[in-house]
Structure formats: structure tokens, C-alpha cells
Amino acid sequence: STLVYKQYFKFFRFEYASAIAVVMTGVLLLVSLPYIRMISREE
């Protein structure tokens, strides 16, 4: 997330920062959804 911040505010590379943010969101979803399903099955 600091990479996104630096690219956006320090270097004004808005397109690159947006692309990184989208990829990070996708990775976070891929990691968190199986975990949430696993936790909900245990309850």
C-alpha cells in the first residue's frame, strides 16, 4: 500500500497506482474469501 501511495502522490503516476490498487484488491479477495468460508463452516 505504501507503493501505491508513493506512486500516486510522490511521482504522480495515477494510472500505475490505480493498477496496483486493483491487483492488490484482487489478491486480498482471493486470500480472504476461502478463509471466511472456512470460518463460517466451523460455526
PyMOL Python script that loads the backbone (N, CA, C, O; Angstrom):
from pymol import cmd

cmd.read_pdbstr("""\
ATOM      1  N   SER A   1       0.821  -1.200   0.000  1.00  0.00           N
ATOM      2  CA  SER A   1       0.000   0.000   0.000  1.00  0.00           C
ATOM      3  C   SER A   1       0.863   1.260   0.000  1.00  0.00           C
ATOM      4  O   SER A   1       0.449   2.299  -0.514  1.00  0.00           O
ATOM      5  N   THR A   2       2.059   1.169   0.574  1.00  0.00           N
ATOM      6  CA  THR A   2       2.943   2.341   0.509  1.00  0.00           C
ATOM      7  C   THR A   2       3.431   2.570  -0.913  1.00  0.00           C
ATOM      8  O   THR A   2       3.695   3.707  -1.304  1.00  0.00           O
ATOM      9  N   LEU A   3       3.553   1.496  -1.690  1.00  0.00           N
ATOM     10  CA  LEU A   3       3.934   1.654  -3.093  1.00  0.00           C
ATOM     11  C   LEU A   3       2.870   2.438  -3.846  1.00  0.00           C
ATOM     12  O   LEU A   3       3.193   3.309  -4.654  1.00  0.00           O
ATOM     13  N   VAL A   4       1.604   2.134  -3.584  1.00  0.00           N
ATOM     14  CA  VAL A   4       0.511   2.869  -4.222  1.00  0.00           C
ATOM     15  C   VAL A   4       0.562   4.334  -3.815  1.00  0.00           C
ATOM     16  O   VAL A   4       0.417   5.221  -4.657  1.00  0.00           O
ATOM     17  N   TYR A   5       0.766   4.587  -2.546  1.00  0.00           N
ATOM     18  CA  TYR A   5       0.827   5.963  -2.047  1.00  0.00           C
ATOM     19  C   TYR A   5       1.962   6.738  -2.711  1.00  0.00           C
ATOM     20  O   TYR A   5       1.768   7.863  -3.171  1.00  0.00           O
ATOM     21  N   LYS A   6       3.141   6.133  -2.757  1.00  0.00           N
ATOM     22  CA  LYS A   6       4.289   6.819  -3.357  1.00  0.00           C
ATOM     23  C   LYS A   6       4.066   7.087  -4.839  1.00  0.00           C
ATOM     24  O   LYS A   6       4.361   8.179  -5.325  1.00  0.00           O
ATOM     25  N   GLN A   7       3.549   6.104  -5.552  1.00  0.00           N
ATOM     26  CA  GLN A   7       3.333   6.284  -6.984  1.00  0.00           C
ATOM     27  C   GLN A   7       2.286   7.362  -7.249  1.00  0.00           C
ATOM     28  O   GLN A   7       2.403   8.128  -8.206  1.00  0.00           O
ATOM     29  N   TYR A   8       1.271   7.418  -6.401  1.00  0.00           N
ATOM     30  CA  TYR A   8       0.174   8.360  -6.634  1.00  0.00           C
ATOM     31  C   TYR A   8       0.547   9.781  -6.229  1.00  0.00           C
ATOM     32  O   TYR A   8       0.368  10.710  -7.015  1.00  0.00           O
ATOM     33  N   PHE A   9       1.055   9.962  -5.035  1.00  0.00           N
ATOM     34  CA  PHE A   9       1.262  11.309  -4.520  1.00  0.00           C
ATOM     35  C   PHE A   9       2.669  11.847  -4.746  1.00  0.00           C
ATOM     36  O   PHE A   9       2.845  13.051  -4.929  1.00  0.00           O
ATOM     37  N   LYS A  10       3.668  10.977  -4.737  1.00  0.00           N
ATOM     38  CA  LYS A  10       5.039  11.456  -4.874  1.00  0.00           C
ATOM     39  C   LYS A  10       5.452  11.601  -6.337  1.00  0.00           C
ATOM     40  O   LYS A  10       6.088  12.584  -6.716  1.00  0.00           O
ATOM     41  N   PHE A  11       5.084  10.611  -7.156  1.00  0.00           N
ATOM     42  CA  PHE A  11       5.518  10.615  -8.553  1.00  0.00           C
ATOM     43  C   PHE A  11       4.402  10.976  -9.527  1.00  0.00           C
ATOM     44  O   PHE A  11       4.655  11.114 -10.724  1.00  0.00           O
ATOM     45  N   PHE A  12       3.172  11.131  -9.038  1.00  0.00           N
ATOM     46  CA  PHE A  12       2.007  11.495  -9.854  1.00  0.00           C
ATOM     47  C   PHE A  12       1.770  10.513 -11.003  1.00  0.00           C
ATOM     48  O   PHE A  12       1.397  10.907 -12.109  1.00  0.00           O
ATOM     49  N   ARG A  13       1.991   9.238 -10.720  1.00  0.00           N
ATOM     50  CA  ARG A  13       1.724   8.184 -11.707  1.00  0.00           C
ATOM     51  C   ARG A  13       0.389   7.542 -11.353  1.00  0.00           C
ATOM     52  O   ARG A  13       0.339   6.455 -10.778  1.00  0.00           O
ATOM     53  N   PHE A  14      -0.695   8.234 -11.707  1.00  0.00           N
ATOM     54  CA  PHE A  14      -2.035   7.833 -11.295  1.00  0.00           C
ATOM     55  C   PHE A  14      -2.446   6.484 -11.891  1.00  0.00           C
ATOM     56  O   PHE A  14      -3.054   5.659 -11.209  1.00  0.00           O
ATOM     57  N   GLU A  15      -2.111   6.265 -13.169  1.00  0.00           N
ATOM     58  CA  GLU A  15      -2.522   5.020 -13.826  1.00  0.00           C
ATOM     59  C   GLU A  15      -1.857   3.813 -13.170  1.00  0.00           C
ATOM     60  O   GLU A  15      -2.504   2.798 -12.912  1.00  0.00           O
ATOM     61  N   TYR A  16      -0.561   3.935 -12.903  1.00  0.00           N
ATOM     62  CA  TYR A  16       0.189   2.832 -12.296  1.00  0.00           C
ATOM     63  C   TYR A  16      -0.309   2.557 -10.884  1.00  0.00           C
ATOM     64  O   TYR A  16      -0.464   1.399 -10.498  1.00  0.00           O
ATOM     65  N   ALA A  17      -0.557   3.596 -10.121  1.00  0.00           N
ATOM     66  CA  ALA A  17      -1.052   3.428  -8.754  1.00  0.00           C
ATOM     67  C   ALA A  17      -2.432   2.773  -8.755  1.00  0.00           C
ATOM     68  O   ALA A  17      -2.712   1.924  -7.909  1.00  0.00           O
ATOM     69  N   SER A  18      -3.282   3.151  -9.680  1.00  0.00           N
ATOM     70  CA  SER A  18      -4.613   2.550  -9.764  1.00  0.00           C
ATOM     71  C   SER A  18      -4.529   1.074 -10.129  1.00  0.00           C
ATOM     72  O   SER A  18      -5.259   0.252  -9.575  1.00  0.00           O
ATOM     73  N   ALA A  19      -3.646   0.737 -11.055  1.00  0.00           N
ATOM     74  CA  ALA A  19      -3.482  -0.661 -11.450  1.00  0.00           C
ATOM     75  C   ALA A  19      -2.972  -1.501 -10.282  1.00  0.00           C
ATOM     76  O   ALA A  19      -3.443  -2.619 -10.072  1.00  0.00           O
ATOM     77  N   ILE A  20      -2.026  -0.977  -9.531  1.00  0.00           N
ATOM     78  CA  ILE A  20      -1.505  -1.701  -8.371  1.00  0.00           C
ATOM     79  C   ILE A  20      -2.615  -1.912  -7.346  1.00  0.00           C
ATOM     80  O   ILE A  20      -2.727  -2.991  -6.765  1.00  0.00           O
ATOM     81  N   ALA A  21      -3.429  -0.893  -7.124  1.00  0.00           N
ATOM     82  CA  ALA A  21      -4.515  -1.000  -6.148  1.00  0.00           C
ATOM     83  C   ALA A  21      -5.529  -2.062  -6.565  1.00  0.00           C
ATOM     84  O   ALA A  21      -6.026  -2.807  -5.719  1.00  0.00           O
ATOM     85  N   VAL A  22      -5.839  -2.139  -7.848  1.00  0.00           N
ATOM     86  CA  VAL A  22      -6.789  -3.149  -8.332  1.00  0.00           C
ATOM     87  C   VAL A  22      -6.218  -4.550  -8.143  1.00  0.00           C
ATOM     88  O   VAL A  22      -6.928  -5.454  -7.702  1.00  0.00           O
ATOM     89  N   VAL A  23      -4.952  -4.737  -8.471  1.00  0.00           N
ATOM     90  CA  VAL A  23      -4.318  -6.049  -8.303  1.00  0.00           C
ATOM     91  C   VAL A  23      -4.264  -6.433  -6.828  1.00  0.00           C
ATOM     92  O   VAL A  23      -4.532  -7.582  -6.477  1.00  0.00           O
ATOM     93  N   MET A  24      -3.923  -5.486  -5.969  1.00  0.00           N
ATOM     94  CA  MET A  24      -3.872  -5.771  -4.532  1.00  0.00           C
ATOM     95  C   MET A  24      -5.246  -6.155  -3.998  1.00  0.00           C
ATOM     96  O   MET A  24      -5.352  -7.045  -3.154  1.00  0.00           O
ATOM     97  N   THR A  25      -6.294  -5.501  -4.476  1.00  0.00           N
ATOM     98  CA  THR A  25      -7.648  -5.837  -4.056  1.00  0.00           C
ATOM     99  C   THR A  25      -8.015  -7.253  -4.490  1.00  0.00           C
ATOM    100  O   THR A  25      -8.615  -8.005  -3.722  1.00  0.00           O
ATOM    101  N   GLY A  26      -7.655  -7.615  -5.716  1.00  0.00           N
ATOM    102  CA  GLY A  26      -7.922  -8.961  -6.204  1.00  0.00           C
ATOM    103  C   GLY A  26      -7.207 -10.024  -5.390  1.00  0.00           C
ATOM    104  O   GLY A  26      -7.799 -11.047  -5.047  1.00  0.00           O
ATOM    105  N   VAL A  27      -5.947  -9.791  -5.080  1.00  0.00           N
ATOM    106  CA  VAL A  27      -5.179 -10.743  -4.276  1.00  0.00           C
ATOM    107  C   VAL A  27      -5.784 -10.867  -2.885  1.00  0.00           C
ATOM    108  O   VAL A  27      -5.890 -11.969  -2.346  1.00  0.00           O
ATOM    109  N   LEU A  28      -6.175  -9.751  -2.310  1.00  0.00           N
ATOM    110  CA  LEU A  28      -6.791  -9.778  -0.988  1.00  0.00           C
ATOM    111  C   LEU A  28      -8.089 -10.583  -0.998  1.00  0.00           C
ATOM    112  O   LEU A  28      -8.351 -11.346  -0.069  1.00  0.00           O
ATOM    113  N   LEU A  29      -8.890 -10.420  -2.030  1.00  0.00           N
ATOM    114  CA  LEU A  29     -10.127 -11.200  -2.135  1.00  0.00           C
ATOM    115  C   LEU A  29      -9.836 -12.688  -2.282  1.00  0.00           C
ATOM    116  O   LEU A  29     -10.501 -13.515  -1.657  1.00  0.00           O
ATOM    117  N   LEU A  30      -8.850 -13.034  -3.103  1.00  0.00           N
ATOM    118  CA  LEU A  30      -8.508 -14.445  -3.297  1.00  0.00           C
ATOM    119  C   LEU A  30      -8.023 -15.100  -2.017  1.00  0.00           C
ATOM    120  O   LEU A  30      -8.232 -16.295  -1.812  1.00  0.00           O
ATOM    121  N   VAL A  31      -7.386 -14.337  -1.167  1.00  0.00           N
ATOM    122  CA  VAL A  31      -6.885 -14.880   0.093  1.00  0.00           C
ATOM    123  C   VAL A  31      -7.975 -14.907   1.157  1.00  0.00           C
ATOM    124  O   VAL A  31      -8.071 -15.871   1.917  1.00  0.00           O
ATOM    125  N   SER A  32      -8.788 -13.874   1.220  1.00  0.00           N
ATOM    126  CA  SER A  32      -9.740 -13.756   2.322  1.00  0.00           C
ATOM    127  C   SER A  32     -11.021 -14.572   2.133  1.00  0.00           C
ATOM    128  O   SER A  32     -11.586 -15.048   3.118  1.00  0.00           O
ATOM    129  N   LEU A  33     -11.486 -14.743   0.910  1.00  0.00           N
ATOM    130  CA  LEU A  33     -12.740 -15.476   0.712  1.00  0.00           C
ATOM    131  C   LEU A  33     -12.669 -16.931   1.184  1.00  0.00           C
ATOM    132  O   LEU A  33     -13.583 -17.371   1.880  1.00  0.00           O
ATOM    133  N   PRO A  34     -11.633 -17.694   0.841  1.00  0.00           N
ATOM    134  CA  PRO A  34     -11.569 -19.060   1.398  1.00  0.00           C
ATOM    135  C   PRO A  34     -11.490 -19.074   2.923  1.00  0.00           C
ATOM    136  O   PRO A  34     -12.062 -19.953   3.568  1.00  0.00           O
ATOM    137  N   TYR A  35     -10.796 -18.122   3.489  1.00  0.00           N
ATOM    138  CA  TYR A  35     -10.692 -18.050   4.949  1.00  0.00           C
ATOM    139  C   TYR A  35     -12.053 -17.770   5.576  1.00  0.00           C
ATOM    140  O   TYR A  35     -12.414 -18.391   6.575  1.00  0.00           O
ATOM    141  N   ILE A  36     -12.799 -16.853   5.006  1.00  0.00           N
ATOM    142  CA  ILE A  36     -14.133 -16.530   5.531  1.00  0.00           C
ATOM    143  C   ILE A  36     -15.048 -17.745   5.422  1.00  0.00           C
ATOM    144  O   ILE A  36     -15.813 -18.029   6.344  1.00  0.00           O
ATOM    145  N   ARG A  37     -14.976 -18.465   4.304  1.00  0.00           N
ATOM    146  CA  ARG A  37     -15.799 -19.673   4.152  1.00  0.00           C
ATOM    147  C   ARG A  37     -15.418 -20.732   5.176  1.00  0.00           C
ATOM    148  O   ARG A  37     -16.289 -21.406   5.726  1.00  0.00           O
ATOM    149  N   MET A  38     -14.133 -20.884   5.433  1.00  0.00           N
ATOM    150  CA  MET A  38     -13.668 -21.867   6.406  1.00  0.00           C
ATOM    151  C   MET A  38     -14.163 -21.517   7.807  1.00  0.00           C
ATOM    152  O   MET A  38     -14.606 -22.398   8.544  1.00  0.00           O
ATOM    153  N   ILE A  39     -14.092 -20.262   8.172  1.00  0.00           N
ATOM    154  CA  ILE A  39     -14.540 -19.819   9.490  1.00  0.00           C
ATOM    155  C   ILE A  39     -16.053 -19.985   9.628  1.00  0.00           C
ATOM    156  O   ILE A  39     -16.532 -20.398  10.685  1.00  0.00           O
ATOM    157  N   SER A  40     -16.810 -19.671   8.579  1.00  0.00           N
ATOM    158  CA  SER A  40     -18.269 -19.766   8.677  1.00  0.00           C
ATOM    159  C   SER A  40     -18.729 -21.221   8.770  1.00  0.00           C
ATOM    160  O   SER A  40     -19.780 -21.482   9.355  1.00  0.00           O
ATOM    161  N   ARG A  41     -17.992 -22.161   8.223  1.00  0.00           N
ATOM    162  CA  ARG A  41     -18.357 -23.575   8.331  1.00  0.00           C
ATOM    163  C   ARG A  41     -18.159 -24.105   9.742  1.00  0.00           C
ATOM    164  O   ARG A  41     -18.893 -24.992  10.177  1.00  0.00           O
ATOM    165  N   GLU A  42     -17.189 -23.579  10.453  1.00  0.00           N
ATOM    166  CA  GLU A  42     -16.898 -24.052  11.807  1.00  0.00           C
ATOM    167  C   GLU A  42     -17.969 -23.632  12.807  1.00  0.00           C
ATOM    168  O   GLU A  42     -18.147 -24.293  13.830  1.00  0.00           O
ATOM    169  N   GLU A  43     -18.663 -22.574  12.535  1.00  0.00           N
ATOM    170  CA  GLU A  43     -19.680 -22.082  13.476  1.00  0.00           C
ATOM    171  C   GLU A  43     -20.922 -22.832  13.299  1.00  0.00           C
ATOM    172  O   GLU A  43     -21.904 -22.573  13.996  1.00  0.00           O
TER     173      GLU A  43
END
""", "prot")
cmd.dss("prot")
cmd.show_as("cartoon", "prot")
cmd.util.cbc("prot")
cmd.orient("prot")
